[in-house]
Amino acid sequence: MWFGRRRAWSVAALVATATLVLSACSAEDEKSLVDADSLTIGVKADQPGLGLEEGGELVGFDVDMAHEIAERMGITDVELVGVTSAEREDKLISGEVDMVVATYSITPARKTEVTFGGPYYVAKQDILVRADENEVSGVRDLAGRSVCQGEGSNSALRITDGLGIDVSELQEAESYSACIERLAEGEVDAVSTDNLILAGFLAEDPDAFQFVNNPFTDEKYGVGLPYGDVAACEAVNKAVSEMYQDETASVLLDEWFGETGLEVVRSVPQFEGCD
């Protein structure tokens, strides 16, 4: 791994001449992912349709997006590693991974530690319940019910803190696959997160679960980059824009979610900006 978090120079106490000298030196020494010969990219390994380990390989929409983005940045030597929601910031900040493409929702808090390219997709938060559930038709119906979220995710908190809905119990599992297991076993009443994530799990066992199909938030999937790497952010945005314009993104969405019945978004997402 060649790329670490860039050094932040403090020049407040320097005179103007010294400031110019240090700035010039810093500009020469700074590195960006656009100059890399190889990339290590973190993706999910337990989310069907997005990032799932099958037969020793990682497959899914996020996996294909990661490869496409890297290739369009001129980098073909790519290593993919599985990351959980709770690990994404730490692995990116420590330099264990150079980039994260792992259903990584852009939030103001995360933007204080990570620079985000994209979003490369805008998902909607929705709810998955058991197939025999007939009393949950929207997020307000989760009042008095138990809900599971993956560790490191904010999904269920948007229900309790964001919307003020008083659920009976908020469980946090190590991953969303673990939440789905709890839902199947009757340990929780619902799992709420991005509809792409839920669609992947639903496709795995359509007889066991059902979509509420009443989304209530936008989830902007960003490409996590080392903090301050504006050049890489701009390169990612260019790659993502090209993928939607030449319909590569649309083809990938159909490949991974075309049979789920989910109405996917095919237009170029509105980028957050790289400053």
N, C-alpha and C positions, 0 to 999 in steps of 0.2 A: 504494500500500500504506500503510495508515494505522496498522497495529499493529506495534509493536516489542516486544522483550523488556522486561519490566517492571523498573524500577530497584529494586535492593535497597538499602534504607536501613540504615546502621549506627548504632545509638543507644547502644552500650555505654557510651560515655563521657559521656552526657548525664544531667542531673539529671531527676528524675521529671516535673517540670512541663514541661520542654522536650521530653521524650519524648512526652507526651500531645499537645502542640501539633504536633510533627512527624508523629505518627501520624494525627492528624486531617487535616492537609494532604495526607499521602500518600494517605489513603483517598479524598479528593476528586479527586486527580489521576490515580489509577490507572485504567486502562482494561481492558476485557475484551472478548473477541470477541462476547459477548452484546449489546454496544452497537453493533456494527458495522453499517454499511449495506451492505457488500459483503465478500466473502471471496475470497482467492486460495488454492486448495487444490491441494496436490501429490498426484498419482496416478501410477501406473506407466503407461508408454506402450508396453511391449513384452511384456506378459504376457497371452496370450489368455484370455478369460473373466473377467479381473480388471481390467486396464487396458491397452488396446491402441489405438494410433492407426490408424484406418481412414478413408480418404477425407477426411483433414483433421480428423476428429473423434475424441475419446477415448471409448471404449465399454468396458463391462464391469461386473462386480458391484461393485467398489470405486468406480467412477465413479458408478453409480446410488446407492450408499450415501452418497457424498459429497453429491450433490444432495439426497437425502432428508433427511439430517441438517441441512444448511444450511436447507432449507425449513422443517423443524420447529422450527428456532431462530428463524424469522421473517425469514430472509435469502434473498432470491431472486436477488440480483445476485452471481453466482458465476463466477469465472474458474478454469478448470482448467489446470494446467501439468504436464508430464511430469517426474518425478524418478526417479533411480536409487536403489538401496539405499544406496549410498555417500554420496549427497547429502542424505538426508532430514534428519538433525540440523542440518547446516550451513545449509541453506536455511530451516529453521524458526527456528533461533537468530538468524540474521541478519535475519529479517523478510522474506525474499524470498517466503515463503509464510506464510499465517496458520494453516494446518491441513494435516495430512498424513493421507491415507487410502490407504495404499499397501503392503498386506501387511506392516505395520510391527509386528513382534512386540514385545510388552512384555517388557523385561528389566530387572533391577535396575540395571545400568550405564546404560542409556538413561534410566531414571527420575531420574537425577541431573542431567540436562540438559533433559528434556522432561516435561511433564505429559501423561498419557495418559487419554483418555476410553475407556470400553468395558472389555473388548474387545467389538467388534461381531460377531466370529466367532472360534470356537476351532477351528483347523485341526489336522491331525495331520501330523507329518513322515513321509514315505514315500520310496520309491525308484523311479526310472524307469530302465529298461534297454532295450537294443535288443530287438526282437521275437524274435530268434533266440537270446536268452540263456536258458539253462535251468538255470544253476547258482547263481542268486542268488534265494533264497526269503526272506531276512531280512537285517537289518542286519549280523549277524555274518559273513555270506558276503562282505562287502565287504573283509575282510582280504586283503591282497595284491593288491587291485585299485585302479584309479585312479578318483578321484571329483572332480567339478567343483562349485564353488559360485560364486554371483555375488558380485562385489566389494561389501563392506559387509554381507554376510550372515554369520550364525553357523551356518548349517545343517550344513556338513561338519565344522565344529569340534566340534559336538555328538557326532559319530561318533568322531573321533580323540581329542579331549580329554575329552569327557563320558563316553564309553563305553570309552575306551582301546583302540579297534580300530586296528590298525596297517595302514593302507592303503598301497599301494605308491607312490602319488603323489596329492597334493592340489593340484588346479589351481584358480585363481581367475580367472574371466572377468569382463569388464566388466558383464555382465548374465546373467540366466538364459536368455534367448534365445540368447546366445552359447554357453552351456553345452550347450544342446540341439543346436546345430549341431555342436559337438565330439563329442557322443554319436553323432549320426547318421553322422559321418565316421569313427568308430572311434578318435578321439583320446583318449577316456576311456571307462571301462567303465560308469559310472553317474552319474546326477545325483540328489542327494537334497535335498529341501526340502519345503515345505508341500504337502499333497496337493491343495489347490485350485489352486496354481500348476502342479503336474504334470498335473492333470486337464485344464487348459486346453491345454497343449502336446500332450497325448495326443489330445485331440479334433481338433486340427489335422492330425495324421497318425497315425491309429490303426493303420495297417499297419506303421509303422516302429518303434513302441515298445510297451512293456507295463509296467503297474503291477506292482510286487512285491506291493502291497496287504497290507503287514504293518507298520502304523504303529507308531512307538515313542516319540513325544513329543507333548505338546500345544503348539501355537503360538497364543498369544493375540494376535489382530490388534487393535491399539489405534489410536485416533484421536490422532495427535500434535498437541499444543497448546503454545503458549508456556508456558515454565516458570512455575508458580505461578498460572495462570489457573484457579482453582477453580470460578468461576462458569460458565465455558465447559465445563469438565469435567462439571459437574452437568447442564448443558443437553444435552450430548451423550449422557450416560447416559439421560436422560429420553427423548430422541428414539429411541435404539436400543431401549430397553425397549418403547416404543410400536410400533415397527416389527415386533417379534417378536409382540407381543400382537395386533395387527391383521392379522398374516400377510403384511405387505409384504415382510419379509425372506425368508419362505418362498417367495413368488412369484418374487423376484429370484434366489434360489438355484436354483429350478427352471428359470428362463429361461436361466441361464448354465451350469448344470452338470447339468441334468436328463437329458441324453442321454449323459453321460460314464460312467454306471454308478456314480458315486461316491455313497456314502451320506452325505448332508449332515446337519448338526446343525440342528435347527429350534427348539430351546428357547432361552429368553433366557440369554445367557452370564452367568456370575457376574462382576460388576464388580470391578475392582481397588480402587476407592475414590479419592477426589480429594484427600486431604490431602497 
